[in-house]
Amino acid sequence: MTKLIAFNKPCLVLCQFTDRDSRKNLSDYIPIPGVYAAGRLDRDSEGLLLLTDDGRLQNRIAHPRTKCWKSYWVQVEGIADDEALNRLRAGLMLKDGPTLPARVNKIKEPAQLWPRNPPIRFRANIPTSWLNIEIREGRNRQIRRMSAAVGLPTLRLIRHAIGNIRLEDIKPGEWRYVDPGILA
């Protein structure tokens, strides 16, 4: 039977099971042999990471060709105005080519948010905004590069959904089995 695990990856944890430099990685949290990450999150990003023992399912989740929506809460430096939001929605030209259009909305800080360790830098004179950004790609540091391209550097990035699977009440560093059928 296919295993599918939803893990809330803390900040500064690598999306792999080994590391030559002994940094925190998946083996510090997930004692299940034979599962692998379906996609990645940067070391300094947090939130939902799916792991599976099924290569076809892993490909269906992670490969850009499948266009699986991934949703992020993004705290950015500055005030997100309509011009910046519309540029993100339309798609941007990055160094590695154009992005697909994104679904973007300005939101309030999510109520269920946990403290980040380490905390983000705080500057009393520089406001921040929270965005919900949904993309169907997964290029290296894509959300961070997109927000920077519209003048809103990312301070905190939390993936809260992949397809129909939501982070919900999984605390940082915790995981649970989920039904692979929910992705259909």
ABEGO torsion letter per residue (X at the ends): XBBBBBBBBBBGBBBBABBAAGBBBAAAABABBGBBBBEBBBAABBEBBBBBABAAAAAAAABAAAGBBBBBBBBBBEBBBAAAAAAAAAEBBBAAEBBBBBBBBBBBBBAABBBBOBBBBBBAABBBBBBBBBBABABBGAAAAAAAAAGBBBABBBBABBEABBAEABBBGBBBBBBAAAAX
